[in-house]
Amino acid sequence: MSEGFFPAFFNSYFIAFGVMLGGTLIGGLASFITGEPLLTEISKIARGLRIWAIIAAIGGTFDTVYSFEKGFLESETMVLFKQLLLILSAMGGAKTAALIISWITQENVL
């Protein structure tokens, strides 16, 4: 059963948010154990993890590419618009987490 648009919209935001925060904190723990500078490594991990958080939130690339294809070729602009909003929601979640990480580390993650 397919979920509605608004639950998918909020799920996309919070999945990207959680991947960013969880990934950077666990990566920071690993850098602490290995003796690397903690806050610097957290900001480096956050910069590299942003695109993967967005991809994880939208459910991989194949479903999104299929939806874009359906929107363009079959003239279903509503499907295309919904996919665009889901991607923007995931980008917003990743950006929010990056902002929180930059507040914590006092380094430029954005």
C-alpha positions in Angstrom: 0.0 0.0 0.0 1.4 3.4 -1.0 1.6 6.1 1.7 0.1 9.5 1.1 2.0 12.5 0.0 2.2 14.4 3.3 3.5 11.5 5.4 6.1 10.9 2.6 6.9 14.6 2.7 7.6 14.6 6.5 9.3 11.3 6.4 11.7 12.6 3.7 12.6 15.6 5.8 13.2 13.7 9.0 15.0 10.8 7.4 17.5 13.2 5.8 17.7 15.0 9.2 18.4 11.8 11.1 20.9 10.4 8.6 22.9 13.7 8.9 22.8 13.9 12.7 23.3 10.2 13.4 26.0 9.7 10.8 28.0 12.6 12.0 27.7 11.8 15.7 28.7 8.1 15.1 31.5 9.2 12.8 32.6 11.7 15.5 32.7 8.9 18.0 34.9 6.9 15.7 37.3 9.9 15.3 37.4 10.4 19.0 38.3 6.7 19.5 41.1 7.0 16.9 42.5 10.2 18.4 41.4 12.6 15.7 40.1 16.1 16.5 36.5 15.5 17.3 34.7 18.7 16.1 36.8 19.1 13.0 36.1 15.5 11.9 32.4 15.9 12.6 32.2 18.9 10.3 34.2 17.1 7.6 31.8 14.1 7.8 28.8 16.4 7.6 30.0 17.9 4.4 30.5 14.5 2.8 27.3 13.0 4.1 24.8 15.6 2.9 24.2 14.1 -0.5 23.8 10.6 0.9 21.3 11.8 3.4 19.2 13.3 0.6 19.5 10.1 -1.5 18.5 7.9 1.5 15.5 10.1 2.2 14.0 10.0 -1.2 14.4 6.2 -1.3 17.2 5.8 -3.8 17.6 7.1 -7.3 15.6 4.6 -9.3 12.2 5.4 -8.0 12.8 9.1 -8.4 14.1 8.7 -12.0 11.1 6.6 -12.8 8.7 9.2 -11.4 10.5 11.9 -13.4 10.2 9.8 -16.5 6.5 9.3 -15.9 6.0 13.0 -15.3 7.8 14.1 -18.5 6.8 11.4 -20.9 3.2 10.8 -19.8 2.5 14.4 -19.1 1.7 13.8 -15.4 2.9 17.1 -14.0 1.4 16.4 -10.5 3.7 13.4 -10.1 6.7 15.5 -11.2 5.7 18.3 -8.8 5.3 15.8 -5.9 8.8 14.3 -6.6 10.3 17.8 -6.7 8.7 18.6 -3.3 10.0 15.4 -1.8 13.5 16.2 -3.0 13.2 19.8 -1.6 12.0 18.3 1.7 15.0 16.0 1.9 17.3 18.9 1.1 15.7 21.0 3.9 16.2 18.2 6.4 19.8 17.8 5.4 20.3 21.6 5.6 18.7 21.9 9.0 20.9 19.1 10.4 24.0 20.8 8.8 23.0 24.1 10.5 22.7 22.4 13.9 26.0 20.7 13.4 27.7 24.0 12.5 26.2 25.5 15.7 27.6 22.7 17.7 31.1 22.6 16.1 31.4 26.3 15.4 32.8 25.5 12.0 31.5 26.2 8.6 29.5 23.1 7.4 27.1 25.0 5.1 
